[in-house]
């Protein structure tokens, strides 16, 4: 993933989702879609890259919503806004959104530390 800085604490990346990606294996046979877990994984790795902290782990997902299915071969943009909540325990709050051709397909918030 290549990160583009959007603002002081905002980052984005563009991804093309190949139809042979392992994320589509078995989810679902004959009609593959990108699982929500894949979106969470992509966002977490974007945060790790942008903060240069590869050992960050997911703590909670207080909000997450999938609005539309993402299919093999589609192109998405992942945008994140990261707030450093606490120096003491390295907790970050992350707001994210997933867009496809200008249409919001998912969004949410997670905490990592």
C-alpha positions as CSV (number, residue, x, y, z in Angstrom):
1,X,0.0,0.0,0.0
2,X,1.2,3.5,-0.9
3,X,0.1,6.1,1.6
4,X,-1.0,9.6,0.5
5,X,-1.1,12.3,3.1
6,X,-4.5,14.1,2.9
7,X,-4.1,16.4,6.0
8,X,-2.1,16.7,9.2
9,X,-3.5,13.4,10.6
10,X,-5.3,12.1,7.6
11,X,-4.1,9.5,5.1
12,X,-5.5,7.5,2.2
13,X,-4.5,4.8,-0.2
14,X,-6.0,3.4,-3.4
15,X,-6.3,-0.3,-3.9
16,X,-7.3,-2.5,-6.8
17,X,-8.8,-5.7,-5.6
18,X,-7.6,-8.5,-7.9
19,X,-10.1,-11.3,-8.5
20,X,-7.4,-13.8,-7.4
21,X,-6.9,-12.2,-4.0
22,X,-7.1,-14.7,-1.2
23,X,-9.7,-12.4,0.5
24,X,-12.3,-13.6,-1.9
25,X,-11.6,-17.4,-1.4
26,X,-14.7,-19.0,0.0
27,X,-16.6,-15.8,0.7
28,X,-18.9,-16.7,-1.0
29,X,-18.6,-19.6,-3.5
30,X,-19.9,-18.6,-7.0
31,X,-20.5,-15.0,-5.8
32,X,-17.3,-13.6,-4.1
33,X,-17.4,-10.4,-2.0
34,X,-14.8,-8.6,0.1
35,X,-15.4,-9.6,3.7
36,X,-15.7,-6.8,6.3
37,X,-12.7,-8.4,8.1
38,X,-10.5,-7.5,5.0
39,X,-11.5,-3.9,5.3
40,X,-10.6,-3.8,9.0
41,X,-7.2,-5.5,8.2
42,X,-6.5,-3.0,5.4
43,X,-7.3,0.0,7.7
44,X,-5.2,-1.5,10.6
45,X,-2.2,-1.9,8.2
46,X,-2.7,1.6,6.8
47,X,-2.5,3.0,10.4
48,X,0.6,0.9,11.1
49,X,2.3,2.2,8.0
50,X,1.3,5.9,8.5
51,X,2.4,5.9,12.2
52,X,5.5,3.8,11.6
53,X,4.4,1.5,14.4
54,X,4.2,-2.0,13.0
55,X,3.2,-3.5,16.4
56,X,-0.1,-1.7,16.8
57,X,-3.0,-4.1,17.5
58,X,-6.8,-3.7,17.2
59,X,-8.4,-2.8,20.5
60,X,-12.0,-2.1,19.7
61,X,-14.4,-1.3,16.9
62,X,-17.1,0.9,18.4
63,X,-18.6,1.6,15.0
64,X,-18.4,0.0,11.6
65,X,-20.9,-0.1,8.7
66,X,-20.8,-1.7,5.3
67,X,-23.1,0.2,2.9
68,X,-22.4,-1.7,-0.3
69,X,-20.6,-4.8,-1.5
70,X,-17.1,-4.7,-2.8
71,X,-16.5,-7.2,-5.7
72,X,-13.4,-8.7,-7.2
73,X,-11.7,-6.4,-9.7
74,X,-13.1,-3.2,-8.2
75,X,-10.9,-0.2,-7.1
76,X,-11.4,1.4,-3.7
77,X,-10.0,4.3,-1.8
78,X,-9.4,4.0,1.9
79,X,-9.3,7.2,3.9
80,X,-8.3,7.4,7.6
81,X,-8.1,10.1,10.2
82,X,-5.9,9.2,13.1
83,X,-6.0,10.8,16.5
84,X,-3.4,10.0,19.1
85,X,-5.5,9.6,22.3
86,X,-2.9,8.8,24.9
87,X,0.9,9.0,25.0
88,X,0.8,6.8,28.1
89,X,-0.6,3.7,26.4
90,X,0.0,4.6,22.7
91,X,-3.8,4.5,22.0
92,X,-5.0,5.8,18.6
93,X,-8.5,6.5,17.5
94,X,-9.1,6.0,13.8
95,X,-12.0,7.1,11.7
96,X,-12.1,5.4,8.3
97,X,-14.2,5.5,5.2
98,X,-14.1,3.3,2.1
99,X,-15.1,4.8,-1.3
100,X,-15.6,3.3,-4.7
101,X,-15.9,5.8,-7.6
102,X,-17.0,8.5,-5.3
103,X,-19.6,6.4,-3.5
104,X,-19.2,5.5,0.2
105,X,-19.2,1.7,0.6
106,X,-18.2,1.6,4.2
107,X,-17.1,3.6,7.3
108,X,-16.4,3.3,10.9
109,X,-14.2,3.9,13.9
110,X,-11.6,1.7,15.6
111,X,-9.1,2.1,18.4
112,X,-5.6,0.6,18.1
113,X,-2.7,0.5,20.5
